């Protein structure tokens, strides 16, 4: 079982806020430079998120 985690106030006001802003900026740049719809950005973010999701696969042997 995973231990709960939360960012500290300093992290929320620093690196977390900066990371959020950077991701939003890059998504806007992607839309501007490719004219892709929001749905394509969401799809890309989903692929990225899947790299960080915990997976539990059952070994069916």
C-alpha positions as CSV (number, residue, x, y, z in Angstrom):
1,X,0.0,0.0,0.0
2,X,1.3,3.4,-0.9
3,X,1.9,5.9,1.9
4,X,-0.1,9.2,1.4
5,X,2.0,12.1,0.2
6,X,1.3,15.8,0.0
7,X,3.6,18.7,-1.0
8,X,4.7,21.2,1.6
9,X,3.5,24.8,1.5
10,X,6.9,25.9,0.3
11,X,6.8,23.3,-2.5
12,X,3.3,24.3,-3.5
13,X,4.3,27.9,-3.7
14,X,7.6,27.1,-5.5
15,X,8.4,24.1,-7.7
16,X,4.8,22.8,-7.9
17,X,3.4,26.2,-9.0
18,X,6.3,26.6,-11.5
19,X,5.8,23.2,-12.9
20,X,2.1,23.8,-13.4
21,X,2.8,27.1,-15.1
22,X,5.4,25.5,-17.4
23,X,3.1,22.7,-18.4
24,X,0.3,25.1,-19.2
25,X,2.7,27.3,-21.2
26,X,4.0,24.4,-23.2
27,X,0.5,23.1,-24.0
28,X,-0.4,26.5,-25.2
29,X,2.7,26.6,-27.4
30,X,1.8,23.2,-28.8
31,X,-1.7,24.4,-29.7
32,X,-0.3,27.6,-31.2
33,X,2.4,25.9,-33.3
34,X,0.3,22.9,-34.5
35,X,-3.3,24.2,-34.4
36,X,-4.2,21.0,-32.6
37,X,-7.5,20.9,-30.7
38,X,-7.7,20.7,-26.9
39,X,-8.6,17.0,-27.2
40,X,-5.2,16.3,-28.7
41,X,-3.5,18.1,-25.8
42,X,-5.6,16.1,-23.3
43,X,-4.6,12.9,-25.1
44,X,-0.9,13.8,-24.9
45,X,-1.2,14.7,-21.2
46,X,-2.9,11.3,-20.6
47,X,0.0,9.5,-22.2
48,X,2.4,11.4,-20.1
49,X,0.3,10.8,-17.0
50,X,0.3,7.0,-17.7
51,X,4.1,7.0,-17.4
52,X,3.6,8.0,-13.7
53,X,0.6,5.9,-12.9
54,X,1.0,2.9,-10.6
55,X,0.0,-0.2,-12.4
56,X,-0.9,-3.5,-10.8
57,X,-0.7,-6.3,-13.3
58,X,-1.7,-9.8,-12.4
59,X,0.6,-12.6,-13.7
60,X,-1.7,-15.1,-15.3
61,X,0.5,-18.2,-15.7
